[in-house]
Amino acid sequence: MTLEGEFLKNQPVNNLNPSIISVQRTVNRESEKLMADILYPLHVALQVSDLDKAEQFYTEILGLTKGERNLTFPGTWYQIGDFQLHLIVSEWAKNPAREDKWGRHPHITFAIHDLNAVKQALSARAVPFQMSSSGRAALFVKDPDGNVVELLEISAD
C-alpha cells in the first residue's frame, strides 16, 4: 500500500483534508513512469447537432476534404494531412461560448498561410470571426454548433 493509502486508511472520512489528498496524489503521479510515449495527434472529435450544416461549414467555408469513414453512427471524417477531424452527431452538441474571447474555449487550430485572404473570404460569406487578442496572426471562428476553430498564420518557409 502507498503512503497515501496508508494515511487515508487511518483517517475517518469526515476528517480528510482535500488539500492533503491532492498533494499526496501529485507526489505519487510525479514518480510514476509513463505508460506510453505520445508521438503526435491523430484526430480530434467534435460533436455536432446538424451534420448537413456542419459539413457545409467545414467543407465549403473552411475548405476541408472529406476522408474515408466506415462506421454506422452518423458523422463525417475530414482528412488534413496525417490528421483527421471527426464530426459526430450528438444531441448534446451545442457549445455555449463566451462571446468576448472565443480563444479561451476548447478549440482546434489549423495552420494557414494567408490570414488576410481568410478574413476576406469569411467576411464575404458573412461568417463572424474574432481576431486573436494576443496579437498573433490568428482568428477564431465558430461552427454552427459553437465549436471554436482557430486559424493561425504560419510562415510559408
N, C-alpha and C positions, 0 to 999 in steps of 0.2 A: 504494500500500500504506500502511496506517495505521502510526503509530509502534509500536503493539503488534505488528503483523505483522512489521515490520522487526526489532524486538527479538527476537521469537520465532524468526524465520528464522535468526538468527545464533547461537542457543543450542543446544548439544547437549541432547537430550531429558532425559538424567539430571541436568542442571544447572538445570532450570527450577524456579523458586521459585513455588509456587502463590499465595502472597500477592501477589507482584508481578503475576502474570497477573490476579488478581482486581481489584487496584487499577486496572490499565490498562483492564480491561473496564468498570469502574464509571465512570471518567472518560469513556470513549468513549460510553457509553449516555446520560450526562447531557447531552452535547452534541448528540445525535441529535434530530431533530424527531419529534413524534408522528405516527403513521400515520393515526389517526382520533380524533375526539373521542368519548369514551364518553358516551352520553346517559342511559341508565338500564338496569337489568337486565330481561331478557325472560323468562328461565326458569332454573331450577335442575334438574338431573337427578340423581336418586338411584337407586342400584342396589338392587334387592330380590330376594329368593330365592323368595318365595311371594307371587304377585300377589293372591290372594284375601285372605290375612292383611293384606297392606299396604293393600289397598282398604278393608278393614274398619276399620283404624286411621285412615286419612286421611279416610274418608267418615263413619263412624259416631262415632268418638271426637273427631276434630278438626272435623268438620262441613264439610269442603271439598266443592265441587261439581265433578263430572267435566266436562271440556271435550271438544271435538271432537278426534278423533285419526284420521288417515288413513294410518297406517303398518302394515306387516305384522308386524314383530317384536313380541314380547309386551311390553306395558306399558300404562300408563294416564296420561292427562294430566289435571291439575286446573287450573281457571281461577280465579284470585284477582285480580279487577280486571283490569288490563292485564298481569299477571304469570302465569306458568304454573309448576307443579310437575310435572316428568316423572318417573314411576316406570318404570324399565326393568328387566326381569327379567334377572338375571345370576347365573352360578354363583359369582361372586366377591363376592357381596353382603354377607356377614357382616362387620360392622364391630366389632372388639373395642374396647371403650371403657374408659377409666379410670373406675373406679367412684366415685372420690372427687370428681371435678369434671367433670361431663358437658359443661359450657360451654367447656371447653378443647379440645374436639374440633371438627372441621369440622361446621358446623350451619347450618340455615336458621332465620331468625327471622320470626315472624308478629306483627304488631301486633294487640293485643286491647284491649277496653275494660274488662273486669271480671275481674281476676285471681282474686278470691275465688270468683266463680262457676265459673271454670275449675277451680280447685283442688277445689271441692266435686264437680264433675262427674267429674273424674279419680278422686278418692277413691271416689266411689260406684261406679265401674266397676273399682275395684282396679287402676288403672293407676299404676305407680310414677312419681314425678317428683322432681326436686330443685329447691329454691329457689335462685335466684342467690345466690352467696356474696358478690357485690359490694354487696348491699344494695338493688339496683334492684328494682322491682316486676316481677319476671320469674321464670319457672320453665323447667326443661328436662325434656323427656320423650323417650323413645326409641321408635322404631317397632319392629316385630317383628325387623328385621334389625340393629338397633343404631344406625341413623341418628338423630342427635340433632336435635331440634326445640326451638327456644326460643320461648316465648310471652311477649311483652313488653307490659306495660300502658302504653297511651298515654292522654293526657287526651282527653276527648270533644269538646274545642273544635274 
